[in-house]
């Protein structure tokens, strides 16, 4: 959120200026390049943490805490939505075509699909109206996520956390400081140093080279694909030859949780 705030100060949500404003941030703004790289790769690390967290929750059987778990699923959907609208903002080729493909999936909704897509687009194609509203969503949703995270923690504290053998944790309780504080600090240091190394040494490793070209509605990229953290859902979508079937499978690949 901190890096995003600084990026938002220099970003212009307009089709004619968005791509240039990102280039301007990287070239002309003081430390803009590192802020942008940390923001983009920070999203990747955030998803690594989220997927580890979900895997751990499944392994420990935490789905038995229904309120906590369901809020967690809603949180995952919110985070994925935030990441998607954020990916559109630089207005590169993959941003534009990713937005076109994914918003188009709503046209699979029976009866009202087409109206729904045009309503989201704010017109007859992905254009300025779409970019502006996506910027608004990308700014707003993280605060909704923070609020939901507090609820997530609140409900978790009603029951207490889980452990690998599912026994009552009361017998094993130890002081938070120094034990947990040092353990968490070490975790943060490892995470942040890995993120910083990635952002400094190979910031474009996880990105798509197509996004270095500005958005062009007349040229479709040879391969339209999302960032790595959505590939599981996109692969499921693409592997089903029916549009509505694919959309439902994509949705349930997340809602199966």
NUVEXFI-963769 format. One line per field, with one value per atom (N, C-alpha, C): residue number from 1; residue in one letter; chain; atom name; x, y, z. Coordinates in steps of 0.2 Angstrom, whole numbers. Atoms other than C-alpha are relative to their C-alpha. Layout:
# residues N
seq c(NUM|...)
type c(A|...)
mol c(A|...)
atom c(CA|...)
X c(X|...)
Y c(Y|...)
Z c(Z|...)
# end
This chain:
# residues 257
seq c(1|1|1|2|2|2|3|3|3|4|4|4|5|5|5|6|6|6|7|7|7|8|8|8|9|9|9|10|10|10|11|11|11|12|12|12|13|13|13|14|14|14|15|15|15|16|16|16|17|17|17|18|18|18|19|19|19|20|20|20|21|21|21|22|22|22|23|23|23|24|24|24|25|25|25|26|26|26|27|27|27|28|28|28|29|29|29|30|30|30|31|31|31|32|32|32|33|33|33|34|34|34|35|35|35|36|36|36|37|37|37|38|38|38|39|39|39|40|40|40|41|41|41|42|42|42|43|43|43|44|44|44|45|45|45|46|46|46|47|47|47|48|48|48|49|49|49|50|50|50|51|51|51|52|52|52|53|53|53|54|54|54|55|55|55|56|56|56|57|57|57|58|58|58|59|59|59|60|60|60|61|61|61|62|62|62|63|63|63|64|64|64|65|65|65|66|66|66|67|67|67|68|68|68|69|69|69|70|70|70|71|71|71|72|72|72|73|73|73|74|74|74|75|75|75|76|76|76|77|77|77|78|78|78|79|79|79|80|80|80|81|81|81|82|82|82|83|83|83|84|84|84|85|85|85|86|86|86|87|87|87|88|88|88|89|89|89|90|90|90|91|91|91|92|92|92|93|93|93|94|94|94|95|95|95|96|96|96|97|97|97|98|98|98|99|99|99|100|100|100|101|101|101|102|102|102|103|103|103|104|104|104|105|105|105|106|106|106|107|107|107|108|108|108|109|109|109|110|110|110|111|111|111|112|112|112|113|113|113|114|114|114|115|115|115|116|116|116|117|117|117|118|118|118|119|119|119|120|120|120|121|121|121|122|122|122|123|123|123|124|124|124|125|125|125|126|126|126|127|127|127|128|128|128|129|129|129|130|130|130|131|131|131|132|132|132|133|133|133|134|134|134|135|135|135|136|136|136|137|137|137|138|138|138|139|139|139|140|140|140|141|141|141|142|142|142|143|143|143|144|144|144|145|145|145|146|146|146|147|147|147|148|148|148|149|149|149|150|150|150|151|151|151|152|152|152|153|153|153|154|154|154|155|155|155|156|156|156|157|157|157|158|158|158|159|159|159|160|160|160|161|161|161|162|162|162|163|163|163|164|164|164|165|165|165|166|166|166|167|167|167|168|168|168|169|169|169|170|170|170|171|171|171|172|172|172|173|173|173|174|174|174|175|175|175|176|176|176|177|177|177|178|178|178|179|179|179|180|180|180|181|181|181|182|182|182|183|183|183|184|184|184|185|185|185|186|186|186|187|187|187|188|188|188|189|189|189|190|190|190|191|191|191|192|192|192|193|193|193|194|194|194|195|195|195|196|196|196|197|197|197|198|198|198|199|199|199|200|200|200|201|201|201|202|202|202|203|203|203|204|204|204|205|205|205|206|206|206|207|207|207|208|208|208|209|209|209|210|210|210|211|211|211|212|212|212|213|213|213|214|214|214|215|215|215|216|216|216|217|217|217|218|218|218|219|219|219|220|220|220|221|221|221|222|222|222|223|223|223|224|224|224|225|225|225|226|226|226|227|227|227|228|228|228|229|229|229|230|230|230|231|231|231|232|232|232|233|233|233|234|234|234|235|235|235|236|236|236|237|237|237|238|238|238|239|239|239|240|240|240|241|241|241|242|242|242|243|243|243|244|244|244|245|245|245|246|246|246|247|247|247|248|248|248|249|249|249|250|250|250|251|251|251|252|252|252|253|253|253|254|254|254|255|255|255|256|256|256|257|257|257)
type c(X|X|X|X|X|X|X|X|X|X|X|X|X|X|X|X|X|X|X|X|X|X|X|X|X|X|X|X|X|X|X|X|X|X|X|X|X|X|X|X|X|X|X|X|X|X|X|X|X|X|X|X|X|X|X|X|X|X|X|X|X|X|X|X|X|X|X|X|X|X|X|X|X|X|X|X|X|X|X|X|X|X|X|X|X|X|X|X|X|X|X|X|X|X|X|X|X|X|X|X|X|X|X|X|X|X|X|X|X|X|X|X|X|X|X|X|X|X|X|X|X|X|X|X|X|X|X|X|X|X|X|X|X|X|X|X|X|X|X|X|X|X|X|X|X|X|X|X|X|X|X|X|X|X|X|X|X|X|X|X|X|X|X|X|X|X|X|X|X|X|X|X|X|X|X|X|X|X|X|X|X|X|X|X|X|X|X|X|X|X|X|X|X|X|X|X|X|X|X|X|X|X|X|X|X|X|X|X|X|X|X|X|X|X|X|X|X|X|X|X|X|X|X|X|X|X|X|X|X|X|X|X|X|X|X|X|X|X|X|X|X|X|X|X|X|X|X|X|X|X|X|X|X|X|X|X|X|X|X|X|X|X|X|X|X|X|X|X|X|X|X|X|X|X|X|X|X|X|X|X|X|X|X|X|X|X|X|X|X|X|X|X|X|X|X|X|X|X|X|X|X|X|X|X|X|X|X|X|X|X|X|X|X|X|X|X|X|X|X|X|X|X|X|X|X|X|X|X|X|X|X|X|X|X|X|X|X|X|X|X|X|X|X|X|X|X|X|X|X|X|X|X|X|X|X|X|X|X|X|X|X|X|X|X|X|X|X|X|X|X|X|X|X|X|X|X|X|X|X|X|X|X|X|X|X|X|X|X|X|X|X|X|X|X|X|X|X|X|X|X|X|X|X|X|X|X|X|X|X|X|X|X|X|X|X|X|X|X|X|X|X|X|X|X|X|X|X|X|X|X|X|X|X|X|X|X|X|X|X|X|X|X|X|X|X|X|X|X|X|X|X|X|X|X|X|X|X|X|X|X|X|X|X|X|X|X|X|X|X|X|X|X|X|X|X|X|X|X|X|X|X|X|X|X|X|X|X|X|X|X|X|X|X|X|X|X|X|X|X|X|X|X|X|X|X|X|X|X|X|X|X|X|X|X|X|X|X|X|X|X|X|X|X|X|X|X|X|X|X|X|X|X|X|X|X|X|X|X|X|X|X|X|X|X|X|X|X|X|X|X|X|X|X|X|X|X|X|X|X|X|X|X|X|X|X|X|X|X|X|X|X|X|X|X|X|X|X|X|X|X|X|X|X|X|X|X|X|X|X|X|X|X|X|X|X|X|X|X|X|X|X|X|X|X|X|X|X|X|X|X|X|X|X|X|X|X|X|X|X|X|X|X|X|X|X|X|X|X|X|X|X|X|X|X|X|X|X|X|X|X|X|X|X|X|X|X|X|X|X|X|X|X|X|X|X|X|X|X|X|X|X|X|X|X|X|X|X|X|X|X|X|X|X|X|X|X|X|X|X|X|X|X|X|X|X|X|X|X|X|X|X|X|X|X|X|X|X|X|X|X|X|X|X|X|X|X|X|X|X|X|X|X|X|X|X|X|X|X|X|X|X|X|X|X|X|X|X|X|X|X|X|X|X|X|X|X|X|X|X|X|X|X|X|X|X|X|X|X|X|X|X|X|X|X|X|X|X|X|X|X|X|X|X|X|X|X|X|X|X|X|X)
mol c(A|A|A|A|A|A|A|A|A|A|A|A|A|A|A|A|A|A|A|A|A|A|A|A|A|A|A|A|A|A|A|A|A|A|A|A|A|A|A|A|A|A|A|A|A|A|A|A|A|A|A|A|A|A|A|A|A|A|A|A|A|A|A|A|A|A|A|A|A|A|A|A|A|A|A|A|A|A|A|A|A|A|A|A|A|A|A|A|A|A|A|A|A|A|A|A|A|A|A|A|A|A|A|A|A|A|A|A|A|A|A|A|A|A|A|A|A|A|A|A|A|A|A|A|A|A|A|A|A|A|A|A|A|A|A|A|A|A|A|A|A|A|A|A|A|A|A|A|A|A|A|A|A|A|A|A|A|A|A|A|A|A|A|A|A|A|A|A|A|A|A|A|A|A|A|A|A|A|A|A|A|A|A|A|A|A|A|A|A|A|A|A|A|A|A|A|A|A|A|A|A|A|A|A|A|A|A|A|A|A|A|A|A|A|A|A|A|A|A|A|A|A|A|A|A|A|A|A|A|A|A|A|A|A|A|A|A|A|A|A|A|A|A|A|A|A|A|A|A|A|A|A|A|A|A|A|A|A|A|A|A|A|A|A|A|A|A|A|A|A|A|A|A|A|A|A|A|A|A|A|A|A|A|A|A|A|A|A|A|A|A|A|A|A|A|A|A|A|A|A|A|A|A|A|A|A|A|A|A|A|A|A|A|A|A|A|A|A|A|A|A|A|A|A|A|A|A|A|A|A|A|A|A|A|A|A|A|A|A|A|A|A|A|A|A|A|A|A|A|A|A|A|A|A|A|A|A|A|A|A|A|A|A|A|A|A|A|A|A|A|A|A|A|A|A|A|A|A|A|A|A|A|A|A|A|A|A|A|A|A|A|A|A|A|A|A|A|A|A|A|A|A|A|A|A|A|A|A|A|A|A|A|A|A|A|A|A|A|A|A|A|A|A|A|A|A|A|A|A|A|A|A|A|A|A|A|A|A|A|A|A|A|A|A|A|A|A|A|A|A|A|A|A|A|A|A|A|A|A|A|A|A|A|A|A|A|A|A|A|A|A|A|A|A|A|A|A|A|A|A|A|A|A|A|A|A|A|A|A|A|A|A|A|A|A|A|A|A|A|A|A|A|A|A|A|A|A|A|A|A|A|A|A|A|A|A|A|A|A|A|A|A|A|A|A|A|A|A|A|A|A|A|A|A|A|A|A|A|A|A|A|A|A|A|A|A|A|A|A|A|A|A|A|A|A|A|A|A|A|A|A|A|A|A|A|A|A|A|A|A|A|A|A|A|A|A|A|A|A|A|A|A|A|A|A|A|A|A|A|A|A|A|A|A|A|A|A|A|A|A|A|A|A|A|A|A|A|A|A|A|A|A|A|A|A|A|A|A|A|A|A|A|A|A|A|A|A|A|A|A|A|A|A|A|A|A|A|A|A|A|A|A|A|A|A|A|A|A|A|A|A|A|A|A|A|A|A|A|A|A|A|A|A|A|A|A|A|A|A|A|A|A|A|A|A|A|A|A|A|A|A|A|A|A|A|A|A|A|A|A|A|A|A|A|A|A|A|A|A|A|A|A|A|A|A|A|A|A|A|A|A|A|A|A|A|A|A|A|A|A|A|A|A|A|A|A|A|A|A|A|A|A|A|A|A|A|A|A|A|A|A|A|A|A|A|A|A|A|A|A|A|A|A|A|A|A|A|A|A|A|A|A|A|A|A|A|A|A|A|A|A)
atom c(N|CA|C|N|CA|C|N|CA|C|N|CA|C|N|CA|C|N|CA|C|N|CA|C|N|CA|C|N|CA|C|N|CA|C|N|CA|C|N|CA|C|N|CA|C|N|CA|C|N|CA|C|N|CA|C|N|CA|C|N|CA|C|N|CA|C|N|CA|C|N|CA|C|N|CA|C|N|CA|C|N|CA|C|N|CA|C|N|CA|C|N|CA|C|N|CA|C|N|CA|C|N|CA|C|N|CA|C|N|CA|C|N|CA|C|N|CA|C|N|CA|C|N|CA|C|N|CA|C|N|CA|C|N|CA|C|N|CA|C|N|CA|C|N|CA|C|N|CA|C|N|CA|C|N|CA|C|N|CA|C|N|CA|C|N|CA|C|N|CA|C|N|CA|C|N|CA|C|N|CA|C|N|CA|C|N|CA|C|N|CA|C|N|CA|C|N|CA|C|N|CA|C|N|CA|C|N|CA|C|N|CA|C|N|CA|C|N|CA|C|N|CA|C|N|CA|C|N|CA|C|N|CA|C|N|CA|C|N|CA|C|N|CA|C|N|CA|C|N|CA|C|N|CA|C|N|CA|C|N|CA|C|N|CA|C|N|CA|C|N|CA|C|N|CA|C|N|CA|C|N|CA|C|N|CA|C|N|CA|C|N|CA|C|N|CA|C|N|CA|C|N|CA|C|N|CA|C|N|CA|C|N|CA|C|N|CA|C|N|CA|C|N|CA|C|N|CA|C|N|CA|C|N|CA|C|N|CA|C|N|CA|C|N|CA|C|N|CA|C|N|CA|C|N|CA|C|N|CA|C|N|CA|C|N|CA|C|N|CA|C|N|CA|C|N|CA|C|N|CA|C|N|CA|C|N|CA|C|N|CA|C|N|CA|C|N|CA|C|N|CA|C|N|CA|C|N|CA|C|N|CA|C|N|CA|C|N|CA|C|N|CA|C|N|CA|C|N|CA|C|N|CA|C|N|CA|C|N|CA|C|N|CA|C|N|CA|C|N|CA|C|N|CA|C|N|CA|C|N|CA|C|N|CA|C|N|CA|C|N|CA|C|N|CA|C|N|CA|C|N|CA|C|N|CA|C|N|CA|C|N|CA|C|N|CA|C|N|CA|C|N|CA|C|N|CA|C|N|CA|C|N|CA|C|N|CA|C|N|CA|C|N|CA|C|N|CA|C|N|CA|C|N|CA|C|N|CA|C|N|CA|C|N|CA|C|N|CA|C|N|CA|C|N|CA|C|N|CA|C|N|CA|C|N|CA|C|N|CA|C|N|CA|C|N|CA|C|N|CA|C|N|CA|C|N|CA|C|N|CA|C|N|CA|C|N|CA|C|N|CA|C|N|CA|C|N|CA|C|N|CA|C|N|CA|C|N|CA|C|N|CA|C|N|CA|C|N|CA|C|N|CA|C|N|CA|C|N|CA|C|N|CA|C|N|CA|C|N|CA|C|N|CA|C|N|CA|C|N|CA|C|N|CA|C|N|CA|C|N|CA|C|N|CA|C|N|CA|C|N|CA|C|N|CA|C|N|CA|C|N|CA|C|N|CA|C|N|CA|C|N|CA|C|N|CA|C|N|CA|C|N|CA|C|N|CA|C|N|CA|C|N|CA|C|N|CA|C|N|CA|C|N|CA|C|N|CA|C|N|CA|C|N|CA|C|N|CA|C|N|CA|C|N|CA|C|N|CA|C|N|CA|C|N|CA|C|N|CA|C|N|CA|C|N|CA|C|N|CA|C|N|CA|C|N|CA|C|N|CA|C|N|CA|C|N|CA|C|N|CA|C|N|CA|C|N|CA|C|N|CA|C|N|CA|C|N|CA|C|N|CA|C|N|CA|C|N|CA|C|N|CA|C|N|CA|C|N|CA|C|N|CA|C|N|CA|C|N|CA|C|N|CA|C|N|CA|C|N|CA|C|N|CA|C|N|CA|C|N|CA|C|N|CA|C|N|CA|C|N|CA|C|N|CA|C|N|CA|C|N|CA|C|N|CA|C|N|CA|C)
X c(4|0|4|-4|14|3|-3|23|-6|5|6|-2|2|2|5|-5|19|-1|1|15|-6|6|-3|1|-2|5|2|-3|13|-3|3|2|-6|6|-11|-5|4|-26|-4|3|-29|3|-3|-27|6|-6|-16|6|-6|-5|2|-2|-5|7|-6|9|6|-6|20|1|0|16|4|-4|23|8|-7|39|3|-2|40|2|-1|39|7|-6|53|6|-6|64|2|-1|61|-1|2|54|5|-5|66|-1|1|68|-7|7|52|1|-1|60|0|0|63|-7|6|46|-5|4|38|1|-2|48|-2|2|44|-7|7|26|-2|2|25|2|-3|36|-3|3|28|-7|7|11|2|-2|20|1|-2|27|-6|6|10|-4|4|2|4|-3|16|-2|2|12|-7|7|-7|-1|1|-5|3|-3|7|-5|5|-6|-6|6|-21|2|-2|-11|1|-1|-6|-7|7|-25|-3|3|-30|3|-3|-17|-2|1|-21|-8|7|-40|-3|2|-43|-7|7|-59|-5|5|-68|-2|2|-68|-3|4|-82|1|1|-83|7|-7|-64|2|-2|-62|-4|4|-77|3|-3|-70|7|-6|-53|-1|1|-61|-2|2|-69|6|-6|-52|4|-4|-44|-3|3|-57|1|-2|-54|7|-7|-36|2|-1|-37|-3|3|-49|5|-4|-37|6|-6|-22|-2|2|-32|0|1|-37|6|-6|-20|5|-4|-12|-2|2|-22|3|-2|-16|6|-6|1|-2|2|-9|5|-4|3|-4|4|-2|-4|3|-5|-5|5|-14|-6|6|-26|-4|3|-29|-2|3|-30|-6|6|-43|-6|5|-52|-3|2|-52|-4|3|-56|-7|6|-70|-5|4|-77|-3|3|-80|-7|7|-95|-5|5|-103|-3|2|-105|-6|5|-118|-7|6|-135|-5|5|-148|3|-2|-139|8|-7|-121|3|-3|-118|-1|1|-126|5|-5|-115|7|-7|-99|0|-1|-103|-1|1|-108|7|-7|-91|5|-4|-82|-1|2|-92|0|0|-93|-1|0|-92|7|-6|-74|4|-4|-60|3|-3|-56|1|-2|-53|-5|5|-69|2|-2|-63|7|-7|-45|-1|2|-52|-3|4|-64|5|-5|-50|5|-4|-39|-3|4|-52|-1|0|-55|6|-6|-37|3|-2|-35|-4|5|-51|1|0|-50|5|-4|-35|-2|2|-43|-6|5|-58|3|-3|-46|3|-2|-38|-6|6|-56|-1|2|-59|5|-5|-42|-1|2|-47|-6|5|-63|2|-3|-53|3|-4|-42|-5|5|-57|-3|4|-66|5|-6|-49|1|-1|-47|-6|5|-64|2|-2|-57|7|-7|-39|3|-3|-27|0|-1|-24|7|-7|-9|0|0|-3|-4|3|-10|-8|7|-27|-1|1|-24|-1|0|-28|7|-7|-14|2|-1|-16|7|-6|-2|6|-7|11|1|-1|8|6|-6|24|-1|0|27|1|-1|25|7|-7|41|4|-4|55|-2|0|50|-3|3|37|2|-2|43|6|-6|60|-1|2|53|-3|3|42|5|-5|56|5|-4|67|-4|4|53|-1|1|50|7|-6|69|1|-1|70|-4|4|55|2|-2|60|6|-7|78|-1|1|72|-4|4|59|5|-4|72|5|-5|85|-4|3|72|-2|2|66|7|-6|85|3|-5|93|-4|4|79|-8|7|63|-5|5|55|0|0|58|-7|6|40|-5|5|32|0|0|27|3|-4|38|-5|5|22|-2|3|18|5|-4|33|-2|3|23|-7|6|9|-6|6|-9|-2|3|-15|-6|6|-33|0|0|-28|5|-5|-14|-1|1|-18|7|-7|-2|-1|0|2|-3|2|-1|-3|3|-13|0|0|-9|1|0|-10|7|-6|4|-1|-1|10|-6|5|-2|-7|6|-17|0|0|-11|-4|4|-20|-7|7|-37|0|0|-33|1|-1|-27|-6|6|-43|-5|4|-53|1|-2|-44|-1|0|-44|-8|7|-64|-2|2|-70|-7|6|-87|1|-1|-87|-3|3|-99|3|-3|-92|7|-7|-74|-1|1|-80|-2|2|-89|6|-5|-74|5|-4|-63|-2|3|-74|0|0|-76|7|-7|-57|2|-1|-57|-5|6|-74|0|-1|-69|2|-2|-61|-5)
Y c(-6|0|6|-6|12|1|-1|9|2|-1|10|8|-7|27|5|-4|34|0|1|27|4|-4|35|7|-7|52|2|-2|51|-3|4|40|4|-4|47|-5|5|36|2|-2|41|-4|4|30|3|-3|43|1|-2|46|-6|5|30|-4|4|20|5|-5|36|2|-2|40|-5|6|23|1|-1|26|6|-6|44|-2|2|36|-3|4|24|4|-4|37|6|-7|54|1|-1|52|-3|2|50|-7|7|31|-3|2|29|-8|7|13|-5|5|4|0|0|9|-4|4|2|-7|7|-14|-3|3|-17|-1|1|-14|-6|5|-26|-7|7|-40|-1|0|-36|-4|3|-42|-8|7|-59|-3|3|-61|-1|0|-57|-6|6|-71|-6|6|-83|-1|0|-79|-3|2|-81|-8|7|-98|-5|3|-104|-1|-1|-98|-5|4|-107|-7|7|-123|-2|2|-123|-1|1|-120|-6|7|-135|-5|6|-146|-1|0|-141|-1|1|-143|6|-7|-124|1|-1|-125|-1|1|-131|6|-7|-113|4|-2|-108|7|-8|-89|2|-2|-87|-2|3|-98|3|-3|-90|7|-7|-73|0|1|-79|-1|1|-85|6|-7|-68|4|-4|-60|-2|2|-71|3|-3|-65|7|-7|-47|1|-1|-49|-1|1|-57|5|-5|-44|7|-6|-30|-1|1|-38|0|0|-40|7|-7|-22|4|-4|-16|-2|2|-26|4|-4|-16|7|-7|1|2|-3|2|1|0|0|-2|4|-11|-5|5|-24|-5|6|-38|3|-3|-26|1|-1|-21|-6|6|-38|-5|3|-46|2|-3|-34|-2|1|-37|-8|7|-56|-2|2|-57|3|-4|-44|-3|3|-53|-7|6|-69|1|-1|-60|-1|1|-61|-7|7|-80|0|0|-75|0|0|-80|6|-5|-67|7|-7|-51|1|-1|-55|6|-6|-42|6|-7|-28|1|0|-33|2|-2|-32|7|-7|-15|4|-4|-9|0|0|-14|4|-4|-7|8|-7|9|2|-1|8|-6|6|-4|-3|3|-8|2|-3|-7|6|-7|11|4|-5|27|-1|1|24|-6|6|6|1|-1|12|4|-5|26|-4|3|15|-6|5|1|3|-4|14|1|-2|19|-7|7|0|-2|2|-3|4|-4|11|-1|1|7|-7|7|-12|-2|2|-14|2|-2|-4|-4|5|-16|-6|6|-30|1|-1|-22|-1|1|-21|-7|7|-39|-4|4|-45|1|-1|-37|-5|4|-47|-7|7|-63|-1|1|-61|0|-1|-56|-7|7|-73|-5|5|-83|1|0|-76|-2|4|-83|-7|7|-100|-2|2|-99|-3|3|-105|-8|7|-123|-3|3|-135|-6|6|-150|-6|6|-163|1|-1|-154|0|0|-154|7|-7|-140|3|-3|-128|3|-4|-122|-3|3|-134|2|-1|-128|8|-7|-109|3|-3|-99|8|-7|-80|2|-3|-70|3|-3|-60|-4|-1|-65|-5|6|-82|2|-1|-77|6|-7|-59|-1|2|-66|-4|5|-80|5|-4|-67|5|-5|-54|-4|3|-67|-2|1|-72|6|-6|-54|2|-2|-51|-5|5|-67|2|-1|-62|7|-7|-43|0|0|-47|-4|4|-60|5|-5|-47|6|-6|-33|-3|3|-45|0|1|-49|7|-6|-31|4|-4|-25|-4|3|-39|-3|2|-46|2|-3|-35|-3|2|-41|-8|8|-60|-3|3|-63|4|-4|-50|-3|2|-52|6|-5|-44|4|-4|-39|7|-6|-26|6|-5|-16|4|-4|-11|3|-3|1|-3|4|-5|2|-1|-7|-5|4|-13|-4|3|-18|-6|6|-30|-4|4|-45|-4|4|-53|-7|7|-71|-4|4|-77|5|-4|-69|-4|4|-75|5|-4|-68|-1|1|-66|-7|7|-82|-2|2|-82|-1|2|-83|-6|5|-97|-6|6|-111|1|-1|-103|1|-1|-97|-7|6|-114|-5|4|-122|3|-3|-109|-2|1|-112|-7|7|-131|-3|3|-132|4|-3|-129|4|-3|-122|7|-7|-103|0|0|-104|-5|6|-121|2|-3|-113|5|-5|-98|-3|3|-109|-4|4|-120|5|-5|-105|3|-3|-98|-5|5|-115|-2|1|-117|4|-4|-104|-1|1|-106|-7|7|-125|0|-1|-119|1)
Z c(0|0|0|0|4|-7|7|-13|-5|4|-21|0|-1|-13|-4|4|-20|-7|7|-37|-2|2|-37|0|0|-34|-7|7|-51|-6|6|-61|-3|4|-74|-2|2|-76|-6|6|-94|-6|5|-110|-4|4|-118|4|-4|-103|5|-6|-92|-2|1|-101|1|-1|-102|7|-7|-84|4|-3|-79|-2|2|-89|3|-3|-82|8|-7|-64|0|0|-68|-2|3|-77|4|-2|-69|7|-7|-52|5|-5|-37|2|-2|-34|-2|2|-44|-3|3|-53|6|-5|-36|3|-2|-30|-4|4|-45|0|0|-45|7|-7|-26|-1|0|-30|-4|4|-44|2|-2|-37|7|-7|-19|-1|1|-27|-1|1|-32|7|-6|-15|5|-4|-7|-2|2|-17|2|-3|-12|7|-7|6|0|0|2|-1|2|-6|5|-6|8|6|-5|20|-1|2|11|1|-1|10|7|-7|28|3|-2|32|-2|2|22|4|-4|30|7|-7|47|2|-1|44|3|-3|48|-3|3|37|5|-5|52|4|-2|58|-5|6|46|-1|1|49|-2|2|48|-7|7|33|-6|6|23|-1|0|27|-4|4|20|-7|7|4|-3|2|2|-1|1|5|-6|6|-8|-6|6|-21|0|0|-16|-2|1|-17|-8|7|-34|-5|3|-40|0|-1|-34|-5|4|-43|-7|7|-59|-2|2|-60|0|0|-55|-6|6|-69|-6|6|-81|-1|-1|-75|-5|5|-85|-7|7|-101|-5|5|-110|-4|4|-122|4|-4|-109|4|-4|-98|-4|4|-112|-1|3|-119|6|-6|-101|2|-2|-97|-4|5|-113|1|0|-111|6|-6|-93|1|-1|-93|-5|5|-108|2|-3|-98|3|-3|-90|-5|5|-107|0|0|-103|5|-4|-90|-4|4|-97|1|0|-102|0|-1|-96|-1|0|-100|-4|4|-114|3|-4|-104|5|-5|-90|-2|3|-100|-2|2|-107|6|-6|-90|4|-3|-83|-4|4|-98|0|1|-98|-7|7|-117|-4|4|-131|-1|-1|-128|6|-6|-115|-2|2|-116|7|-5|-105|6|-6|-94|4|-4|-90|4|-4|-85|6|-6|-74|6|-6|-64|2|-3|-63|5|-5|-55|6|-6|-43|4|-4|-38|3|-2|-37|6|-5|-25|6|-5|-15|4|-2|-13|6|-6|-2|7|-6|11|3|-1|10|3|-2|12|7|-7|28|4|-4|35|1|-1|31|3|-3|37|8|-7|54|3|-2|54|0|0|49|6|-6|64|6|-5|75|1|0|71|2|-2|73|7|-7|90|5|-4|95|2|-1|93|2|-1|94|-6|6|80|1|0|75|0|0|75|-4|4|65|3|-3|77|2|-2|81|7|-7|99|3|-4|112|1|0|111|7|-6|129|4|-4|136|-3|4|123|0|0|126|3|-3|128|-1|1|129|-7|7|113|-1|1|116|5|7|113|-5|5|105|-7|6|92|-3|3|90|-4|3|85|-6|6|74|-6|5|65|-4|3|63|-5|5|55|-7|6|43|-4|4|38|-3|3|35|-6|6|24|-6|6|14|-3|3|12|-4|4|7|-6|7|-6|-5|4|-12|-3|2|-13|-5|5|-22|-6|7|-35|-3|3|-37|-3|2|-39|-5|5|-49|-6|6|-60|1|-2|-58|-5|6|-75|-1|1|-72|0|0|-68|-4|4|-79|-7|7|-97|-5|5|-111|-4|4|-120|3|-4|-107|-1|1|-113|-6|6|-129|3|-2|-126|-3|2|-128|-7|7|-146|-1|1|-149|-7|7|-167|-1|0|-163|6|-6|-152|1|-2|-143|-2|2|-149|6|-6|-131|5|-5|-119|6|-6|-102|6|-6|-84|3|-4|-71|3|-2|-64|6|-6|-48|-2|2|-59|-5|5|-71|1|-1|-62|-2|2|-64|-8|7|-82|-4|3|-87|0|-1|-80|-5|5|-90|-7|7|-106|-2|2|-105|-1|1|-106|-6|6|-123|0|0|-118|5|-3|-113|8|-7|-98|5|-4|-92|2|-2|-92|5|-5|-82|6|-6|-70|4|-2|-68|3|-3|-65|6|-6|-52|5|-5|-43|2|-2|-44|6|-5|-31|6|-5|-22|3|-2|-20|8|-7|-4|5)
# end
